Amino acid sequence: MNFLKNKDYRIIIENFSYLSVLKVFNIGFKFILVAYLVRVLGTELYGVLTWSDSIIQFFLMYINFGFNVYAAKYIVDHRDDKSIINEVVSSIYIIKSVLFLSSFLLLLITAIFDPIAQSLDLLYLMLIMGIGEVLFPIWFFQGIEKLKLATIIVFISRLFIVVTTFLFVNSPDDIFLYVGLIVISNVIMGVLGVYTIKKYYDISFYLVKVKTILKYFNAAVMFFFGRFLLLVFNFGTIFLIGVYASMDDVTGFDIASKIVMLTVIPFEMLQQAVFPTISRTMDKKLLTKLVFFSFGIGLIFMIAINLFSSQLVLLFGGEELLVYTDTLNFLSLLTPIISVTFILGSCGLVAFGFFKEYNFSLLISSVVYIVIVLFLYLVDEITFWNLIYLRVFSDFVLVCIRAFYSIKRKVLFQKTSV
């Protein structure tokens, strides 16, 4: 009862509840689609789709430019100043629009590499998904600590893609149709997002001075590089598996990693729900509790995955993918690691203003990943399993660096100053 009487805790519970519903819809629908598409498209063609998506994710991160992390704190800090909120929102939309348009040129440049050139038509169609990345302001909803409308919007868009996929995607020949449906779903989500913040929060959009735009752009640069490099761990691994192994291996890794990421979702939601509150209160005691809680629950999830790994692979991938059960068992190590990484990142370093340390953790761990990949290339040892080992090791390096900075900057294990 005392817990519920605390206003900050009530806000956290409310936001966590809406984020839980949002993620259940988002990820739940995605797993339904995975189980369906693997069987309809086949493991090889589904691998091609996943491999192509791994490339597009880098472009979507370029379009987002780190604002999903950085902009939420801007909104938190200035939530009572309408003029600054309008300026922030307008600036971010302008920046993202320019980045979206330039991404088509960047994709054309990357087509000098033969594997990308062979899938260029599919990649260009998938890149149009960036419209949703430009328009949907999840960072705004998170910053004002009002996630109910965002949850409804995501539900509508994801329900659309699931229903239309089952109705119209019935054979391997429908792969382009499926991608087109994803694009429409993201456009719906983005348009509804803009409409919502305009109608319910009276946000005004206007042309911002170049000087102001550059201020927000420059402030987000380090967050962009950090988030961009972080994609190397998962989507870079998918890309390399597709090049040096096979598309069947891409499918196996994708199914296994999706199952693991399903167990990580609660921690992602938790850090998003708690982030605005810790940013306001600077509650170090709450942060420390969250770290231990997340690690403990993460260990339980890891054990559960190992106990039911065969059944999980069979459910989402079918009998043909049971050979990747060992892959899932090893990747389950990521659950307790990533659970703590989420909390130490946004709720720890970012919430307390240690932006450089946050981005440095991403930079160093990504450099470690890239250096080891280069070494494996030189000794001709880029194999499926070596990439799996590297995937887990890189996240372990990341959480160690964040823990080091959190303790060094006295964010963890310190009493909240009064």
NUPA-864669 format. One record per atom (N, C-alpha, C): x, y, z. Coordinates in pm, whole numbers, plus 50000, padded with zeros to 5 digits. Atoms other than C-alpha are relative to their C-alpha. Layout:
% NUPA-864669
XYZ...
***
This chain:
% NUPA-864669
500834987950000500005000050000500855012550000499114988449999502865023950081500655001949864499424999450134504385015149746499045007049903500984994350092501165024249564499695014650030500244986149965500875057049754501065009349942498924992050057504155068749604499665003749856500424995350132503315090249300500934995149889499035004250102506525081849113499854985249967500155014250022506005044649161498714996849924501265001950073502395047349041500195003149852499724996450139503635064548724500774988849932499205011050055506175036748672499114988049969500905011550020503505009848714499095002449880500904996850111501155027548473500734999049866499245000450124503835032348208500454985949965499575013850024505124996948252498844991649948501185007550044501594983648209499715002449852500264996850140501065002047882501114994949909498895005350078504534992847759499914984949986500165014650006503804956547844499004996249893501025002750102500654956947635500565002949861499434996050129502514975147355500964989349948499015009950042505344949847350499374986549972500695012750024503014920047375499395000049860500574998850134501204932447065501114999549894498944998450099504404941646883500764986949979499205012150009506454910646961499134987749980500905011450016503534886646991499574998349855500375000550141502334895446643501194995849913498815003350079505914892746516500284985050005499765014449989506264857146649498964992049923501045006650080502974847346493500385000349852499594998550139504264860646163501204991249967498815008250023507634843046199499604985449980500425014150010506004809246261499274997449869500755001450125503734814745959500915001349878499174997250118506324829145719501074989449976499015010650018508964802445784499404988349925500675011250065506444776645673499515003349859500514996050131505034796645380501135003049902498914996050088508264811245239501094989449991498905009649996510594782845338501185006150076498914994949917513734785645554501005008549921499004992450077516004798045272499475013849964500554987150040513704825645145499725008750122500164992349878512834835945499501365005350046498664995449968516594837945557500405012049917499734988550087516894861545259499295012450053500784988949946514144883145407500645005450128499364995949875515854883745748501345006649974498704994250035519254890845593499825014149944500274986750055517814920045397499575009750109500444991649889516134933145711501185004350087498834996549919519504932145892500735012049940499374988550067520824957045635499135012450020500914988649989517754979445648499995005750142500004995149862517964981646028501095010450023498954989849989521205001145991499515013349944500534987850060519425026145767498915006150090501034995049909516485028746008500635006550123499294993949888518925035846289500615013449958499494987450055520515062646069498895010449996501134990850006517085078346018499595004550140500374996749862516295076846389501035009050067498874991749956519725091746468500115001350152499844999949855519605082846837498965007850076500984991649932516605104846912499084992150093500855007949912514645076047066500564999150141499384999549868517135077847353500115014350049499644986549959518125114247357498795009250013501134990650002514865132347273499064998150118500885002349885512915115747556500445008250120499524992149887515145133147810499755014849978500364986150032514615166547632498555002850042501414998249967510865161847672499794999950151500115000749854511245151848037500435013150065499424988049938513385182248120499205012649972500714987750039511115207447941498514997649980501385004050024507685191347965499005011250030500914988949967506145223348110500245012449916499694988550087507635246647847499554996649858500595003650128505385244247541500835004749881499224994750112507595265947319501224991449970498835008750021510665243947372499564986449947500515012850049508605212247323499705000949850500304998250143507345225646988501285000949918498724998650071510885234846891500704986649987499355013150002512245200446984499324990849900500755008850089509485181546802500195003949854499854995350137509705203046488501414997349947498615002250041513515200546478500264985449969499765014350019513515162846515499324994949873500705004350121510925158146241500745004849874499254994950116512945180046002501264991849979498765007650010516185161946079499744985949947500315013650043514615127546040499554999449855500474999750140512965137245711501175001049904498814998650085516285148345562500804987049999499265012549992517985116645684499304988849922500775010250074515195095145537500235001449850499794997950143515565110745193501424996549958498605002850034519355107945200500324985150009499715014349983519155071145301499864992449868500155006750130518025061744948501285001249918498734998350069521245076044807501074991250063499025008449931523305058145071499834985349964500255013950038521625025144984500524997349860499495001550136522495030444618501524998750000498545000649991526135036144714500454986250050499615013149947526245003744914499804988849899500275010350103525054985244603501254996349921498735004050063528704984244490500424986150048499725013449950528864952844704498994990349940500835009150078527534923344509498824994050077501165005849930525384906944783498855010050015501044989849985523524939844834499375003149865500514997050134523204946644461498984989749954500915010750042521464913044412498615001550062501294998549932518714922844657499555014650003500234985649993518524960044575498525003649992501424996950013514864960044468499264997650132500635003349872513774943044791500425009950107499484990749899515984966044999499385013949985500624986950020514574997744841498555000250049501385000749953511044986244913499954999950152499975000849853511934977845272500405013450062499534987349946513615011645318498865010150018501144990949987510265029145272499384998950139500455001249862509505015945621500495011750084499444988749929511605045645730499015011350024501044989849978508495067445698499444998850141500495002249864507225051746018501025004450104498934995849909510605058046184500055015150013500014985450000510375094646088498825005450080501224994049950506785100446197499594995750141500545004749872506055078946502500855004950116499194993649894507165098746812499964992450133500005007649875507645071447073500785007450107499204992249906510255094047234499165010950068500874989749943507565120747288499094993950107500905006649906505115096747455500764995550125499205004449887507905083047673500385011950089499584988249926509055117947773498905006050086501114994349923505615129647884499374989650092500475011049914505035096048057498524996849977501365003450039501795089947866500074990449882499765010050102501945057447673498734992649954501255006750036498285047347643499705001249852500324997850140497735063147301501024993349908498975006750079501055049847172499724985149990500345014249998499965014947273498874996849902501135002050091496685018147083500455000949855499524998150138498475030646769500794987849954499195011650037500985002046770499114987849980500925011350014498184976846821499305000349865500724998750127496254990146519500904996349882499095002350113499284989546290500454985549993499555014049999500464954946399498864990349967501155008450034496984940146377499785000149849500154998850146496824952846019500954990549928499015008250072500034935045915499734985250020500285014249975499044902146080498814995249917501225003950072495554901045930500254999349850499784999650145496644911045579501014989549955499045010550036499594886845585499304986549986500735012750007497334857245661499044999649882500974999750110494874868645396500664999449863499464998050134497224876745109501374993549974498685006150020500664860645166499864985050019500285014349996500244824145076501044991449929498995007750072503324814044876501315007949995498724993050011507034822344824499965011749902500094989350098506014844444530499465013150060500624988349937504324868544775500955007750091499054993649909507514880244945499995015349986500054985550020507354915144788498695005750051501294995749947503684917444878500085001450151499864999549854504554909845240500765012550044499224988049967507184937245249499165012549979500864988750026504694961245095498985002150112500944999249889502224953245373500675005650126499254994549886504904960445634500155015149985499854985750027505524994245471498715007550033501294993649974501825002845481499725000650150500215000449856501654992145846500805010950071499164989749938504555015145941499525014049967500544986950038503045044145747498765003250084501194998249916499745039245933500415004150141499524997049865501615039346265500545014250010499414986749999503545070946178498965011049988501044989850022500535090546051499135001550124500804999449878498475081446358500775006550115499194993949896501375091946580500025015249989499994985550023501595126646425498635006050032501364995249974497815130846437499725000950150500265000649856497755121146805500665011450076499334989449924500375145546931499515013949958500574987350046498795173146721498645002450066501364998249949495235167146841499945000450152500165001449856495705156747203501025008250082498984992349927498835176447296500305013549936499934986850063498425206347065501425003949961498634997350046501935203546923499955007849870499944991850121502735230146663501264996649922498875003050087504975221246369500345012449919499594988450077506985248646204501454998549954498635000250049510205255146013500915006550103499084995349897512995258746264501255005649933498784994150054516085279846210501104989349987498935009750026519075261046070500904998750122499145000249882521125270746375499424991350109500675008049898518575254746605500014985249963499985013950048518345223346393501384993850022498635004949983522125219646400500314997450147499775002049857522085222946780499484986250043500575013049962519795192946820500694988649926499305010150079521565173946543501344996550065498675002349941525005178446699499904993250136500175006149868523685169047043499704985049988500405014050018522405135946902501064991549930499015007150082525525126646702500594988250074499365010949926527195106046974499004988750030501025010249978523925088147051499784991949873500165006950127523615079846682501124989849980498885009150020527095064946661499934988250097500105010749902526545045346980498934989949963501085008950036523195031146874500274992849867499675005950129524435025146520500964988350018499025010649976527395005046643499394988250075500655010649925525164985546880499284990149907500675008750096523294971846578500944989449945499025009450053526524954646478499854986450068500065012549925526004928546752499024990149938501035009350047522784913946616499884999949849500234999650144522194926146263501314998249921498715002850063525914925846180500284985149998499825014649994525994889646293499154993149895500885005750104523014881546069500615001949862499404997050131524724898445774501184990749973498805008350019527984879245827499644985349986500445013850015526184846145872499484997649858500525001250136524424852445541501094999449896498894999550096527734859345366500914987850012499005010449979529954832745524499424986350035500625013049971527474805345618498914997349897501095002450094524034800445461498755007350047501254993649964520554815345454499194991450097500635008749900519314784945647500555003250138499404996249872521784794345921499495013750047500584987049966520444829945908498644998050067501315002849943516964816245973500114993950139499795006449870518204794246258500425009950107499554989749905520024823046425498885009850031501074990349979517094846346375498924994650093501025006149914514604822346534500524999450144499425001249866516954815746829500135013650069499814986749941517764852546885498665006750032501334994449972514074862346862499414994150128500495006449877513214837247134500705006250122499254993849891515964851447354499535014350024500424986149986514904887247284498595001150056501335000149940511374877847384500105000650152499834999849854512644871847738500635013150047499364987449965514494905147729498995011550001501004989450015511354925047648499585006350133500414993649874510244929748013501015010150052498974991049951513564946348093500105012649913500054988450087513374968847790498835009150038501174992349957509884979447898500245006650134499744994749866511044984048256500875012449993499124988350007513855007748162499305011749933500734989150063511555027747935498995006250095500994995049905508935030548210500655007750114499344994049884511415039648484500845012149962499074989550043513675062648280499525014350032500424986249969511525094548307499995003050149500074998049855511045089648682501385001750061498654998849947514725084048758500665012849950499464987450052515605113648533499555011850086500524989049916513395135548756500504999050144499745001749857514165120649098501464997150034498615004049977517795108949056500084989950116500125009849892516855079549280500994988549977498975010150017520045058649305499634986950069500435011949928518515034649554499074991649913500915007050091515745025749309500784993649886499195005350109518305021149031500734987350041499265011749951520384996949239499084988050016500985010949986517294976249323499634994349865500385004550133516364974848956501094991449937498895007750057519824961848859499984985750055500015013449940519694932749107498754992249962501265006550039516054925349026500104994849857499925003850142516734924648650500954988249980499045011150014519774901948685499394987050051500605012049944517874877448906498934994049911501055004850090514854875148678500604995249868499335004150124517174873048377500574985950010499485013549978518834842148525498894989549995501155009250002515434825848576499544997549856500395001450141514494832748212501004991549923498965007750068517834818348096499844985050027500205014149963517214786048285498764994449931501245004550065513674783948146500234997049852499715002250142514964787247789500724986849981499245012450013517434758747842499144987750027500875011449968514744736447991499044996849886501035001950104512324741647701500495004249861499434995150126514684750247414499484992449878500465007950115513624721647186498555003249965501414996950022509944728947232499815013949940500094986350051510484766147164500395000749853499565000150140512414759946842498974993149913501025007350076509814734846728498765008649978501204991850008506984759146800500155011149897499844988350086508434789046615500684997249867499285002750124510554772446349499634987049931500325012950059509324737146294501144990050018499035010849981511174703946294501305002649926498814997850082513574715346023501065008350072499074991149930515144740446263500424994850137499615005649871515564717446564501524998650015498535001049995519274714846474500615012750061499494987549943519604750446607499635001550148500324999749858518534741146961501215004150083498784996449927522154743547083500325014949984499814985750022522334778146929499165008150097500894993249906519354789047138500524998850143499495002049864520844773847453501175009450030498844991349975524074793447414499595014750001500434986050006522374825947315499185004050123500784996749881520244823547631500845007150106499104992649909523304837047817499775015049990500234985750021522304870547672498905005650090501154995049924519134872747885500425007550126499594992249882520734882148222500955011449967499044989550038523454902148046499275012349948500704988750061521124923747836499045006550098500944994249901518644928148124500685010850083499244990149921521314946248327500505011249910499524989950094522654964248019498965010849977501084990450019519284980847960499915009850117500194991749882518974993548317501205009350021498814991749979522575005848346500165010749893499864990450109522345023448010499095012050016500944988949997519215044948002499735005050141500384995949864518205044948370501205003950085498814996449925521775047748491500745011649939499104989950056524185066748272499265011649934500714989350070521735086148051499175008350096500884992849908519255095148327500775009450092499194991749910522075109048543500925009549924499284990150080523555128948256501374995949951498695004650045526595107548176499904994649857500215003650140526055107747801501284994249936498745004650060529735103647707500314985750042499725013449950530105072947925499074989749934500975008950065526935057647778500454996849858499585002250138528145062447422501354993249991498695006350001531685052147508499884985050020500205014449978530395018547633499604993149870500415005650130528745012647295501174999949903498884998850093531815024347106501044989150025498955009649969534325002347286499564985749973500475013650022532194970847279499854997049851500145001850145531494975946907501364998749933498635001050054535184981546833500574986250030499555013549966535954949147017499414989849903500675009050094533394931246798500665000649862499444998150134534804945946476501434994849991498615004549999538434938846569500074984849997499995014749998537664902446646499514994449867500455004350132535724898946319501145001149898498864998250091538734912746130501064989350023499025010549968541014888346312499524986549945500555012550053538714859246225500094999449848499904999450146538714870945864501434997149955498595001850037542524871945850500464985650016499605013949978542844836745990499004990249936500995008050072539914824445777499194991150095500785007349900537834814446079498645006450027501354994749982534564833246025499014988749974500945011050009532224804646099498725003550076501274997749933528654802346222500185000550151499885000649855529624792346575500945010650056499134989249953532474817046606499255013350007500814987849998530004844746521499004999750117500905001449884527604831246787500765003250129499194997349881530374831347050500295015050012499674985950000531334866546950498805008650036501234992549970527724878446972499815001350151500184999949854527524868947340501135007550069498854993549937531034880547427499915015249990500094985550020530404915347284499025006450098500954994749904527344920547502500544999250143499375001149868529324908547804500975011650022499094988549992531954935047732499215012850026500824988049986529214961347702499505001750143500564998749865527614953748040501105002550102498884997649908531024953048211500435014649997499614985950012531904987548078498975009050068501054991849939528535001948186500014998650152499925002049855528874986448531501185007850058498814992749955532375001348563499725015050011500284985649997531205036448473498925003650102501064997349904528075033848688500545000650142499384999949867530205025848992500975011750013499014989249996532955050748905499345013550015500714987149993530455079348857499025000550117500815000349878528725069249183498505000549971501425001350032525415061549015499424987950073500415012049928525225026849171500584999850142499545002349863525525017649538500295012850076499854987349931525225053749648498645004750049501244994549948522595070549862499555011849915500554988750074520285094849684500205012750080499764987349932521305130349766498685007350022501234992749965518655151349936500135014549961
***
